[in-house]
Amino acid sequence: MEALRAWRSSSNLVGFVASRAAAAASAARPLRLRLRCCSSAAATTNQKPPPPPQDRRRRSASTSTSDRDSIRAIRLKKVEELRGKGYEPYAYKWDRTHTTKELQEEYTHLENGEICEEAAVSIAGRIVARRAFGKLVFMTVRDDTGTIQLYCEKDSLTEDQFEQLKAFIDIGDILGASGSIKKTEKGELSVYMKNFEILTKSLLPLPDKYHGLTDVDKRYRQRYVDMIANPEVADVFRTRAKVVSEIRKTMESFGFIEVETPVLQGAAGGAEARPFITYHNSLQRDLYLRIATELHLKRMLVGGLERVYEIGRIFRNEGISTRHNPEFTTIEMYEAYSDYESMMNMAEEIVTRCAMATHGKLKVDYQGTEISLERPWRRETMHSLVKEATGIDFNSFGQDVESAKSAARALPGIKVGSSESTSLQSCSSVGHVLNEVFETFVESTLVQPTFVLDYPVEISPLAKPHRSYAGLTERFELFICGREIGNAFSELTDPIDQRSRFENQIKQHNAKRAARAKVKSTEDQGDEDDYSYEVCLDEDFLTSLEYGMPPASGMGLGIDRLVMLLTNSASIRDVIAFPVLKIQQ
């Protein structure tokens, strides 16, 4: 059936077949099937051409049935038959002279119908299409760089050899082929096969060539099939690699050095997030997968490295969404003797260089909206953005948290309720209320690149106090397309202030933990795991600060979200090769 569908979509080849049939007999060269011998006994068998398969109907069964198990059984039978004839269908290597892209570029000058007999080329890749037209067989092979057609004429082979070609090669097989180069009368550059070898026999059928792999969940669970069925998916990961490479080049050009810090940590710190907890048998203690690289990178500043960065995996035991995956990749960087203004310039530099490396321009399309990355980017304080969106000036409340809550409750769409676990009700300060209103009404509106400046001290335990405004910190977050891309501070270097901030953070955490436990015991509702873990001081980090850390700025950028922007991907799962998914029911 697949050959029939291909014939219908390639009817322009029929005239070519008829016109070339006579010429093929005189011009064709012998083509031999070379399958790897797997035993000395098989070598004796190999002295004679293998006979054609006894039941030729098997071939039609393999293409007409949609039953996965039946196709697998048929292909397993082919593997057995190949080995029975002394051929090994899982090769060790294949010597390639060209990629498909190199062939397409090198021989693009050939005229239609021209054969380059002096060319001796060898390629390898997966068969993604197969068409038989009487005395001709066409196959399309795909490698990492693209596709090219394989061209084979029956008159170049014995009857048995041609039957072997048709009987044992299926769509999905990985094939090595060598021969000369030919451009067909219809202008299709082809490898004129004179030798081939089955390198890997595929046992399972590929998704239907006309509909592809469309089940989104299956695409994420079987990314390897997704990449075969939808080759453009691989382009996302090529772009991702290019982005990471460009980030490294940028950092090195500014004199930063790359370091590595522990993934397993004795205390989870550097951010407010629920960690993954594991147990080390030999040490007989709990360890945490890191939720940030910040505290160890700052230790490097204390030790005398003045510009450091790390690109690494971060783990947070929290929700899964189109923007969140339990493990994700960030770059964190720290620079001595600078403040958060320096990090704004660095953020612009990194993102614009990555855009130029991947797009060659600073205007990119994201889900139908043009995003302009041209510098400088907008810079506004959190207070001014909230006032602009809601009309409320949170500076006017001072420390009166109840008045701030009352004003926020009057806003449509804010999460309110009597329970201490609700977002607004659980806010313990005006700064927390301000942040709740910002997240509800402002974040999603920040489509073009925007630096949101000067966050409240209550929600910024690692940032230096603002030098001009009491109660604020020198912190910014970068938003593009309504989502946070980066977070940066003028770093807090006062060890006494840092200890006090951490202690207050622990008190807030424990209060929320107690509130959630109360809700769970009385109402049997709420997410009891949100604050179920314990938070403790990282005494070693506090000790390092007492040795003295130079004035510094630091920033974390989410690489996954940056790649989403530059590949026009709607979900973070599209840019992570193997995202975490729910267990299938």
N, C-alpha and C positions, 0 to 999 in steps of 0.2 A: 504493500500500500504506500509506503514512503517513497519508493521509487516511482510509483505512478503519480503521486502528488508532485514529486520533483519534476517529472516529465511534463505535467500540465503547466508548471511554473516556468519551464525551460523549453517551450515548444519551438523556440527559435533555433534550437540545436538540431532539430530533425533534418532540416535541409542540409546542414553541414555534414551530418552522418552519411546521408545519401551521396553527397558529392565527393566525400573522402574515401568511400569504401574501396573503390578500385585502386586509388593511389596508395592506400594503406598496405595492400598486399606486397607491392614492390619496394616501398620505402621503409617498411618497418624493420627494426632490428630485434634480434631475439631478446626477450626479457625473462630473467630467471627468478623464480621464487626462492629466496634464501631464508629458511627458518632454522634457528639455532638447534644444533644436534645436542641431545641431552644424555646420551649414553653410547658406549661402544657398540652395544647391540643395535642401537638405532642407526648407527652408521651403515650397517649392512642393509637395513631397510631402505636407507636413503639412496642406495645405488640405483634404485628404480624410481621413476616418477610416481608419486603417490596416486592411487586410483581416484577417480571422482567419487564423491559421496554416493552411497547407495540410494538414499532417499532425498531427492532434490526438493521434495515438498517441504523439507525442514526449513529451507531458506525462506519460503513464503510465510511459514508459521512464525518465524522470528520477527517478521516485520508487520504481520497483520494482527497479532494478538496484542492486547493492551495489558495482559496479565503479567505483572512483574515476576511472579514466581515461575511462570511458564517460560518466560524469556531467559531467566537465570538458569533454569534447568537445561534449556537448549544450548546456551553458551558454555555451560559446564561440560556438556557432552562434546562440544567442539574442542575444548581444552583437552579432554581425554583422548579424542581422536588425534589431535596434533601430537600429543606425547606418545600415543601408540605408534605413530609414524616416525617417531624419533626427533620431533621438533619441540623446542622449549619456547612456550608462548610468553615467558617473562624474562626478557633479555637482561644482560648485565650492562651493556653500554651501546652507544651508536655514535659513530664519528660524523659530526655535522660540518659542512663547509660554509653554510649560510643559514641565516634566519629567513623567514618568509618576507620580512620587510626588506632585508638586504637584496633578495632576489627581485622583488618588485621595483626597487630603485635602480638596481644595476642593469636590468634588461628592459626597462621601460621603453627604450628606443626601438625595439624590434617592430617590424611591420606585421600587420595581420597576416597569418598564414606562414610566417617565417620561422624556420627551425635553426637554432644555434647549435650545430652538431659538435663543435669543438668544446662546448661548455661541459664540464663534469661537475655536477652539483649534488649535494647530499643534504637532506633536511629531515626533520623529525617533528611530530606533533600528533594531536588528536584528530581522528576522522570525525567531522561534524556534518558531513553530507556525502551521499553516495548515490550515483545515478548510473543506471545501465541502459544502453541503447543498442541492443543486438550485439554487434561486434566491437562496441566501445564501452569502456567504463570510465566514468569521471568520479573523482573523489575530491573533497575539499578538506585540507588539513590545516589545523590552527595551532600555532605555537604562541609564545609569549608576546610576539610582536605583531601578529596579524594572521592572514590566511593566504593560501595559494592553492590552485587547482592541481591535482594529479591526473595525468592523461595516460590511458593505457589502451592499446589496440589488440584485438584478438589475434590478428594475423602475425603478431610479433611473438606469439606463444604457441605452445602445443595446446591441444584441446584440454588435456588434463591440467596443465598449468593455469589456463584461463578459468577452468572450473574451480580450482583451488582458490584463485583470487576472489571469485564471487561467493564461494561457499564459506570461507573462514574469516573474512574481514567484515566486521559490523561497525555501524556508527557507534562511536565511543571508544573504539580501539585506538591505542597509541602506536603509530606506525613510523618506521624509518624507510625513506625512499631515496633512491639516487637515479641519476640519468642526465639527460641533456635538457635544454630549455626550448620551449615552443610557445609561440603565440598563435592561438587559434584564429580561424577566419573571422570569428566574432570578436576578436580583440582580447581574449582571456589569456593572460600569461599563465603557462602551465609547466610543471615538471614532467617531461616526457619519460615516464618510468622505464628503467631497464633493470632495476633490482629493487626489492623491497623486503622488509622483515617486520613481522609482528613483534613489537617491543613489549607491549602489555595488552593482554586480552581483557577487555571490559566485560564484566559479568552482568551488570545491571543496565537497563535502558536509560538513555538520556530523556529529559522531558520533551514533549512534543515540539518539533521545530517551529511550528506555526504559532503556538500559544506560549511556549517557554515555561519557566517556573514562576507562576504568578501567586502562589500561596505565600503571603508575607511571612508568616510564622515559620513555614518550612524553609524559606530562603535564609532566615537567620540561623535555624538549627542545622541546616546542611549548606553552609556557605560555599563549600567546594562545588556542590551541584549548581548553586546560584551563579558562581563564577563561570562555570562551563556553559550554562544556558543563557546567561546574560553577560557577555564579555565586558560590557561597559562598567560592570560592578568592579572589576579589577582596576579600572582607571581611577576609582576613588582611592584605592589603597596606593596606587602609584603617586597620586597627588599628595596623599598623606605623607608618604616617604619624602617627597620633594619639600613639603612644608617643614618637616622635622629637620631635614638637611639645611634648609635656608635659615632656620632659627639658630642652628649651631654655627653656621657661618657668620650670622649677625653678632652673636655673642662673642665669638672669637675676635671679630673685627674691633670690638670695643674693649678687648683685653680681659675678658672673663675666662676663667678656666672651669672645666666640667669636673664635678666630683660625684661621689656616690655615698649615700647615707643608708642606714639600716632600714629594711622593710619591717623586720620584727623588732618591736620596741617594748621596753619595760613599762612605759607610760605613754598613752596616746595623747599627743599634744600638738599645738600649732594651729588648731582650728576647733570650732565647736561642732562636733559630729559624732555619731554613734560608731564606735569601732567594731571590727571583727576581733573576737577573742579566741586564742588558741592555747594549747597547753604543751609545754616542753617537758618531755618525760625525764630526760637526764637532769635538767635543772629543777624539776618538780615545781614549776611556777607557771602562771599565766603570762602570755605575751600578747601583744596587740599588733595587728597589721596597721601600718602607719596611715594616719588620716591627713598628714601633711609632711613635707620635708623641712619645714621652717626651722624648728628648734635646733636640729643638727647642723643646718647650714649656718645659722648664727654662731654656733660654736666654732665653726671654721673662721668666721670673722674675728672672734676672740683670739684664735690661734695665730692670726697674722695674715691670712689670705684675704685680700681686700676686694676682689671681684670673683664671686663664685656663682655657679648655677648647677642645677640638676634637672634633667628630664627623666621623669620616672612615673611609675604606676602608683596610684593612690587608691585606698580602699575605705569605703564608707558603707556601713551596714544600715542603709536607709532605703527609701522608696525607689522604684524603677519607673521611668517615664520616658517620653521622647527626648528629654533633656538630661536624664540621670541614669547612670549605670553604676552598679556597686563598685566596679573598678574602672578607673579612667586615668588619663595621662595628663600631667601638667608639666610646665617648666616653672621652677622657682629660682629667682636670682636675687643676689644681695650685693650692694655696692657700698663700700665704706666712704665716709666723708661726703655723702649726698643726701638729699631729702626727696619727698614724694614727687616734687616737680620733675626731678631727673627721671623717675619711673614713668611719668606720663610721656615724656619724649621717647623713652625706650619702647613703650607699648606701641606708639605710633610707628616707630622705626621697624619693629618686628612685623607688625601686621601689614604695613605697606610693602615691605620687601617680599613677604610671602605672596601677597597679591600679584606683584609684578612677576615673581618667579613662576606662578601658576597660570596667570591670565594675561600678563603683559600690559595690564592697565589697572587703574585704581577705581574703576566703576564696575561693580559686579552685580549680577542679577541674583536675588535670593527669593525664591518662591513668588516670582512675579513682581517684586519690588526692587528698584534700582538702589543699590547701596553705594554711596560715594565715600571712598576712603581717603579722599584728598585732604591733606593737612592744611591748617590745624583743625583738630576736632573740637566740638562743643565742650565747654567746661561750665558746670553749674553746681551749686551746693544742693545737698539733699533738702534743706529747709526751703530754699527758693523753688525747687521743683514741686514739692508737696503743696506749697502755697499757691503756685500757679495752677495745679490740678484741682485743688479742693477749696481754695480760698481761706484755709486755716493757717495762721501763723503760729507755729508751735513754740516759737521763742517767747510768746506772750504768756505762756503757762508757767514759766520758771520751773519749779520742782513740784508743782501741783498736778500729780498724776491723775487724780480723779476728774479734774476739770478737762484734762486732755482726753481721757476716755469718754467723757460725756460728749465732747465735740466730735470725736471719731464715731460714736454710736449713731449720730445723726446723719452720717454719710451713707448713701445707698450702696449696698453690696459688701459692707464690712462684716466680718464674722463676729457676731455678738452672742451672748448667752450668759446664764447665771453660773454655769459650771466654771470652776477654776482652771479647767483644762482647755477652755476655748481660747483662741489666739489672743483676742483683745483683753479678755478678763485676766489672763495670766501675765499680762505686761506689768512689770514691777516698777517702771520708771517712765518719765515722759519720753526719753530716748527710745525705749522699746515701743511705745505707742506710735511715735513718729515713724519708726522703721516698719511697723505693721501697716500703716497707711501708705507709706511709700511702696511697699511690695504689692499692695492691693490695687493702687490707682496709678502709679507712675511707671513701674518697670516695663510693662507691656507696651507703653507708648514710646519708649526710647529706641526707635528703629535705626536712625542714623547714629554713627559713633558718638557716644557721649561719655565724658568723665563726670561721675557723680562724686562731689567732694564733701569732705568735712563731716564725717559720721559721728554720732554721739559716742561718748566715751564708754557708756554702758554696754555697747555691742561691739566694742573694738578693744579687746583686752591686751593686744600686742602693739597698739599704735601709740605714737608719741602724742602728748597733749598738744592741742593747737596753740601756736605761739601768740595768737591774737584773740581767740574766742574761747572763753571758759566753757567747760562741759563738752567740748568737741575735740576731735582728734584730727591729725593730719593723715587722712586716709582717703583713698578714692576707690571706686569700682568702675570698671569700663563696661558699658552696655552697648551691644550691637544687635539689631533685630529683636529687641525686647528680652534679651537674655544676657546674663553676666558672662563676660569673657575673661576679665581679669580683676584682681584685687591687690591693692598696694598700700604701704604705709611709709611714713617716716618712722623708723623703728624705735620702739621704746628701749632705752639703754639703762635706765635707772633701776637697779635691782630691787630697791625697797618698794618703789611704785609697782614694779612688775609683780612682786610677791603679793602685794595688796590686791591687785587686779585679779590675779589667779584665785586668791582666797574668796573674793566676792563672786567670781564666776562659779566656784564650787558651791557656795551658799545658794546661788540662784538655781543651780542644777538640782541640788538636794531638795529645795523647796518645790520645784516642779515634779521631782520624783515622788515626793510625799503626796502632792496633789493628785498625781495620776494613780497612785496606789489607793487613795481614798475613793476616787471615782470608780476604780475597778472593784473595790470591796463593797461599795454601796449600790452601784448602778450596773455593774458588770458590763461596762462599755469603755471606750477609749483604747488607745494603743498603749498597752502597759509596757511595751518594750522601748518606747521612745527615750525614757530616762531610767531604765532599769539597771544600766551599768553604773559603776562607781567612777568618780573622777578624783584623781589625786594629783598633788603637786609634783612637777618634775624637778626634784631637788638638785639634780646634777646641772640642769640648765640654769637654774637660779644661781648656783655656785659659780658657773662660768661667767655670768654677768657680773658677779662680784670681783672677778679678776679684771673686768673692764672691757666693754665692747665699744669700738669707735662709733661716732655718729654714722648712721647708715640709713639707706632706704632699701626696701625689698618689694618684690612683686611676684605673684603667681598668675600664670595664664593657662586657661584650659585649652589644651591642644585639640581635643576632640571637637569642642564647639567652634574653634577657629577653622578646623577642617570642614565642619558642617557648612559654615559660611562660604568657604571657597570652593565647595563641590555642590552647592545648592541642594544639600541633603536636609530633609525635613526632620529626621530622627537621628539621635545619637547612635542608634543601632546600625544605621547605614554606614557609619565611618569606623565602627569597631568590628573587626573581622569576626570575632566570636563573642557576641554579647551574652550577658547572663539573661536567661529566660525562665519563665515559670515551668514547672514540671507538667508535661502533657498528661491530661486525664485519660 
